[in-house]
Amino acid sequence: MRPPLLFLDVDGPLNPWATQPERRPEGYTTIKVALRPGQALRVWLNPSHGPALLGLGYELCWATTWMDAANRWIGPTVGLPELPYVDFGEGLFALRPDGVHWKTEAIVAYADGRPFAWVDDEQTPADEHYVSAAHPAPALLHHVSPRVGLRDDDFRTLAEFARTLCT
């Protein structure tokens, strides 16, 4: 049996972008990323997150606007190998009249009936409803505060969800 998928957003869960800008969280390192010439982004990342995520028993997959760029900038800093990613294509940032996040439909399609957890800072009840109606397997949409990023409680929740799938 294949392990469940864990869809990872970068900004919010891994990069607590909403933290006070002058206060890098303890345990984090700063990288400057120039995705576009002349526009460097400050990104805070915790090198302990990669090993912790790898130890959860999931198949990891990026679900972020960074898409493949996460493999160049984020993965090496947090200790993750190259991961597959959800290609949002034309759906990137597309607004939906039903209030479902623009990532949700693509994530459900990518999961293709497999159990999954999704960590992000932008899910709403509309996403929960969409997933429960459109996805036949168990799914956990886990909100992470962009002020604090992934914490021990988040890792415990993800580990417990993965354990429930194995029983």
RAUR-V602593 format. One record per residue. RES is the residue in one small letter. OMEGA is omega as a letter, one per 30 degrees, with the letter a starting at -180 (999 if undefined). BURIAL is I if it has 24 or more other C-alpha atoms within 12 Angstrom, else O. Layout:
BEGIN
[[RES OMEGA BURIAL] [RES OMEGA BURIAL]]
END
This chain:
BEGIN
[[m l O] [r l O] [p l O] [p l I] [l l I] [l l I] [f a I] [l l I] [d l I] [v a I] [d a I] [g a I] [p a I] [l l I] [n a I] [p a I] [w a I] [a l I] [t l O] [q a O] [p a O] [e a O] [r l O] [r l I] [p l I] [e l O] [g a O] [y l I] [t a O] [t l I] [i l O] [k a O] [v l O] [a l O] [l l O] [r l O] [p l O] [g a O] [q l O] [a l O] [l l O] [r a O] [v l I] [w a I] [l a I] [n a I] [p l I] [s a I] [h a I] [g l I] [p l O] [a l I] [l l I] [l a I] [g a O] [l a I] [g l I] [y l I] [e a I] [l a I] [c l I] [w l I] [a a I] [t l I] [t l I] [w a I] [m a I] [d l O] [a l I] [a l I] [n l I] [r a O] [w a I] [i a I] [g a I] [p a O] [t a I] [v l I] [g l I] [l l I] [p l O] [e a O] [l l I] [p l I] [y l I] [v l I] [d a I] [f l I] [g a O] [e a O] [g a O] [l l O] [f a O] [a l O] [l l O] [r l O] [p a O] [d l O] [g l O] [v a I] [h a I] [w l I] [k a I] [t a I] [e a I] [a l I] [i l I] [v l I] [a l O] [y a I] [a l I] [d l O] [g l O] [r l I] [p l I] [f l I] [a a I] [w l I] [v a I] [d l I] [d a I] [e a I] [q l I] [t l O] [p l O] [a l O] [d l I] [e a I] [h a O] [y a I] [v a I] [s l O] [a a O] [a a O] [h a I] [p a O] [a l O] [p l I] [a l I] [l l I] [l a I] [h l I] [h l I] [v a I] [s l I] [p l I] [r a I] [v a I] [g l I] [l l I] [r a I] [d l O] [d l O] [d l I] [f l I] [r l O] [t l I] [l l I] [a l I] [e l O] [f l I] [a l I] [r a O] [t a O] [l a I] [c a O] [t 999 O]]
END
